[in-house]
Amino acid sequence: MSEAMTPFQRLCEIDRQCRQRGLSLPARRKVAAQWGGIGFRLRQHHCVVPMSELGEVLHEPRQTRLPGVREWVRGVANVRGRLLPIMDLGQLLGFAPVAAGPQRRVLVVEQDEVFAGLLVDEVFGMQHFAVSSFNAALPALEAPLQPLVQGVFRRERDWLVFSPHALVARPAFLDVAR
C-alpha cells in the first residue's frame, strides 16, 4: 500500500479486501419469520399470549378476599401501589379452579381502563414460533374458550393463541358482583 493513497482510494482498497475475504464465508441463509409470546398452561391446554396483550407476569401475590363477588374473583392485591383484581381464569371460563401449587402465576392485563390479573396453572416464559406454523383453524375446544382463541401454532404440541383483550372485552368479565 502506498502512503500516497487518498482517503477515498484507501476505503476502496479496504472494500476490495473485505469482499475478497468474504468469498470464503458460508452463504447467507434465509431465516424464517418468527412470532413470539408468553406461554402458559390452563388445565390441559398450552396457550400463548401475544406480547402486545400482556403487561407482565407475576408470582401470585397476597390477596384480600372481597365479599359479594363471584367465586372466580380470588381477591385484590396491592401491586406497586395499584389494586390488582385477581381472577381465576379456569373458574371464569367455567372450568375447575386453577390448581394450587408453586407454578401458579398471574398474567397482568392492562387494556383501556381494565387492570386485572388472570390466575393460570403455569407460565413457560417466552415462546417463539415460525410464522408459517400458524393455523387459524381451531381444534375442538370447550365452548367458553373458543371465542378467546385466535388460532394455533403447531410445534411439538398445539399452542393456542389466547387473547386476553378478547376476554376483557366480554361484558361478563366486568360482571363480578353476585
C-alpha positions as CSV (number, residue, x, y, z in Angstrom):
1,M,0.0,0.0,0.0
2,S,1.3,3.3,-0.9
3,E,1.2,6.2,1.6
4,A,0.2,8.4,-1.3
5,M,-3.3,6.9,-1.4
6,T,-6.2,9.3,-1.0
7,P,-8.7,8.5,1.8
8,F,-11.2,7.5,-0.9
9,Q,-8.7,5.2,-2.5
10,R,-7.9,3.7,0.9
11,L,-11.6,3.0,1.5
12,C,-11.9,1.4,-1.9
13,E,-8.9,-0.9,-1.1
14,I,-10.4,-1.9,2.2
15,D,-13.7,-2.7,0.5
16,R,-11.9,-4.8,-2.1
17,Q,-10.1,-6.8,0.6
18,C,-13.3,-7.3,2.6
19,R,-15.1,-8.6,-0.5
20,Q,-12.2,-10.9,-1.3
21,R,-12.1,-12.4,2.2
22,G,-15.9,-12.7,2.3
23,L,-15.9,-15.2,-0.6
24,S,-14.8,-17.9,1.8
25,L,-17.7,-17.3,4.3
26,P,-20.7,-19.5,4.3
27,A,-23.7,-18.4,2.2
28,R,-26.3,-16.4,3.9
29,R,-29.3,-18.5,4.9
30,K,-32.8,-17.2,5.0
31,V,-34.3,-17.1,8.5
32,A,-38.0,-17.9,8.9
33,A,-40.1,-15.1,10.2
34,Q,-40.8,-15.6,13.9
35,W,-43.7,-14.8,16.2
36,G,-43.2,-14.6,20.0
37,G,-45.5,-14.6,23.0
38,I,-45.7,-15.7,26.6
39,G,-46.6,-19.4,27.0
40,F,-48.8,-20.6,29.8
41,R,-50.9,-23.6,30.8
42,L,-54.6,-23.6,31.7
43,R,-55.7,-27.1,32.6
44,Q,-54.5,-29.4,29.8
45,H,-54.3,-26.5,27.2
46,H,-51.0,-25.0,26.3
47,C,-51.6,-21.4,25.3
48,V,-49.5,-18.4,24.2
49,V,-50.4,-14.7,24.7
50,P,-49.3,-12.1,22.3
51,M,-46.8,-9.8,23.9
52,S,-48.9,-6.8,22.9
53,E,-51.8,-8.0,25.1
54,L,-49.8,-8.7,28.3
55,G,-48.5,-6.2,30.8
56,E,-46.4,-8.6,33.0
57,V,-46.3,-12.0,34.7
58,L,-46.3,-12.2,38.5
59,H,-45.8,-14.8,41.1
60,E,-49.1,-15.0,42.8
61,P,-49.3,-12.0,45.2
62,R,-51.0,-12.0,48.6
63,Q,-54.7,-11.2,48.1
64,T,-57.5,-9.8,50.2
65,R,-60.8,-11.6,49.6
66,L,-63.7,-9.4,48.7
67,P,-67.3,-10.0,49.9
68,G,-70.2,-10.2,47.4
69,V,-68.2,-11.2,44.3
70,R,-68.3,-14.2,42.0
71,E,-66.3,-17.2,43.0
72,W,-63.8,-16.7,40.2
73,V,-62.7,-13.4,41.7
74,R,-60.0,-14.5,44.1
75,G,-59.4,-11.1,45.6
76,V,-57.5,-8.0,45.2
77,A,-53.7,-7.5,45.6
78,N,-51.6,-4.4,46.0
79,V,-49.0,-4.4,43.2
80,R,-46.6,-1.4,43.4
81,G,-49.4,0.8,44.9
82,R,-52.1,-0.2,42.4
83,L,-55.0,-2.5,43.3
84,L,-55.0,-5.5,41.1
85,P,-58.1,-7.7,41.0
86,I,-57.1,-11.4,40.7
87,M,-59.4,-13.6,38.7
88,D,-59.1,-17.4,38.4
89,L,-59.1,-17.9,34.6
90,G,-60.2,-21.5,34.9
91,Q,-63.3,-20.7,37.0
92,L,-64.1,-17.7,34.9
93,L,-64.3,-19.9,31.9
94,G,-66.5,-22.5,33.7
95,F,-63.7,-25.0,34.4
96,A,-62.4,-26.2,37.7
97,P,-60.3,-23.7,39.7
98,V,-56.7,-23.3,38.8
99,A,-54.8,-25.9,40.8
100,A,-52.8,-24.7,43.9
101,G,-49.1,-25.0,43.5
102,P,-45.8,-23.2,43.2
103,Q,-46.0,-22.9,39.4
104,R,-49.2,-20.9,39.6
105,R,-48.8,-17.4,38.1
106,V,-50.7,-14.2,37.4
107,L,-50.9,-12.7,33.9
108,V,-51.5,-9.0,34.2
109,V,-53.7,-7.5,31.5
110,E,-54.0,-3.7,31.1
111,Q,-56.3,-2.6,28.4
112,D,-58.1,0.8,28.3
113,E,-59.4,1.1,31.8
114,V,-59.1,-2.6,32.8
115,F,-56.3,-3.6,35.0
116,A,-56.7,-7.2,36.1
117,G,-54.7,-10.4,36.9
118,L,-55.6,-13.7,35.4
119,L,-54.5,-16.7,37.6
120,V,-53.2,-19.6,35.4
121,D,-51.7,-23.0,36.3
122,E,-48.2,-22.4,35.0
123,V,-46.1,-20.0,32.8
124,F,-43.5,-21.3,30.4
125,G,-41.9,-17.9,29.5
126,M,-41.2,-16.6,26.0
127,Q,-42.2,-19.0,23.2
128,H,-41.1,-18.4,19.6
129,F,-42.8,-19.9,16.6
130,A,-42.2,-19.9,12.9
131,V,-45.0,-17.7,11.4
132,S,-45.6,-20.5,8.9
133,S,-46.6,-22.9,11.7
134,F,-49.7,-20.7,12.4
135,N,-53.1,-22.1,11.6
136,A,-56.3,-20.1,12.0
137,A,-58.5,-23.2,12.1
138,L,-59.2,-24.1,15.7
139,P,-59.1,-27.7,17.1
140,A,-62.0,-29.0,19.1
141,L,-62.2,-26.7,22.2
142,E,-64.6,-26.2,25.1
143,A,-67.2,-23.6,24.1
144,P,-66.1,-20.9,26.6
145,L,-62.6,-21.0,25.2
146,Q,-63.4,-20.8,21.5
147,P,-64.1,-17.1,21.2
148,L,-60.8,-16.3,23.1
149,V,-58.5,-18.3,20.8
150,Q,-57.3,-16.7,17.6
151,G,-55.6,-19.7,16.1
152,V,-52.9,-22.3,16.8
153,F,-49.2,-22.6,16.4
154,R,-48.1,-26.1,15.7
155,R,-44.8,-27.4,17.2
156,E,-44.2,-30.4,19.4
157,R,-47.7,-29.7,20.6
158,D,-50.5,-27.3,19.7
159,W,-50.2,-23.8,21.3
160,L,-53.5,-21.9,21.4
161,V,-53.1,-18.2,20.7
162,F,-55.2,-16.8,23.6
163,S,-56.4,-13.2,23.6
164,P,-56.8,-11.5,27.0
165,H,-58.1,-8.5,25.1
166,A,-61.0,-10.6,23.8
167,L,-61.6,-11.8,27.3
168,V,-61.8,-8.4,28.9
169,A,-64.0,-7.1,26.1
170,R,-66.7,-9.5,27.1
171,P,-69.5,-7.9,29.3
172,A,-69.4,-10.9,31.6
173,F,-65.8,-10.2,32.5
174,L,-66.8,-7.0,34.3
175,D,-69.9,-8.5,35.9
176,V,-68.1,-9.5,39.1
177,A,-70.9,-8.9,41.7
178,R,-73.1,-11.8,42.8
